[in-house]
Amino acid sequence: MQAFKRGEVLVERLGAVVRQGQPLNHLYTVLEGVLIRYRELDDGRRQIVNFMFPGDLIGLQGAFDEAPTHSVEALLPARLCVFDQSGFAELIGTHPRLGYDLTWLAAKEETALEEHIVALGRRSAKERVTYLAVWLLDRAIGVGMVDKDNRLALPIKQAQIADMLGLSLVHTNRTIKSLARNGLVEWKPGEICVADLDAASEYAQFDRHVGQRRPFI
């Protein structure tokens, strides 16, 4: 990996790593920070499709000579490891175990996207917001970003929650207030707290993957 690596790059909060439709010559892995992946329509509306944490891979589409169909920007200041897209096939051919790890990461992202689709199509507004909070906490716990009180420092705006969950901004605001009154999710500017993750995941009908180890490339 050190031979394939071309360096590291720091990305400021809200800085762009990938632009939808623009050619991409590099692959990245997230070393630090949190990023969002989203699709944007011609009129400016957007759908956040996933959040990216340390260990996640950015730019896999570029490895197959395709322009990305999404954009990626930093939600928290990020540090990324940079790889040349042109050497991807040779790397996998030389190191089959690495190919397995990349396939595992891609499969897990597909599973996450399935959950996001279920949230959009079948969960109520309260279940959607609760699910998203639990999912984010679970991902953050896996990389040591959550404190002992299940608090995650993450500056997600209500507009971004709405963009992820297909809700209006007004509905999102009301839902967040209702969940706080019920003691399920406390979602403040810059912080998420889910005091009882088991109760919240049961409410959202979301199966947590506790203790699951992810490859870190």
Secondary structure, 3 states (H helix, E strand, C coil): CCCCEEEEEEECCCCEEECCCCCCCEEEEEEECCEEEEEECCCCCEEEEEEECCCCEECHHHHHCCCCCCEEEECCCEEEEEEEHHHHHHHHHHCHHHHHHHHHHHHHHHHHHHHHHHHHHHCCHHHHHHHHHHHHHHHHHCCCCECCCCEECCCCCHHHHHHHHCCCHHHHHHHHHHHHHCCCCEEECCEEECCCHHHHHHHHCCCCCCCCCCCCC
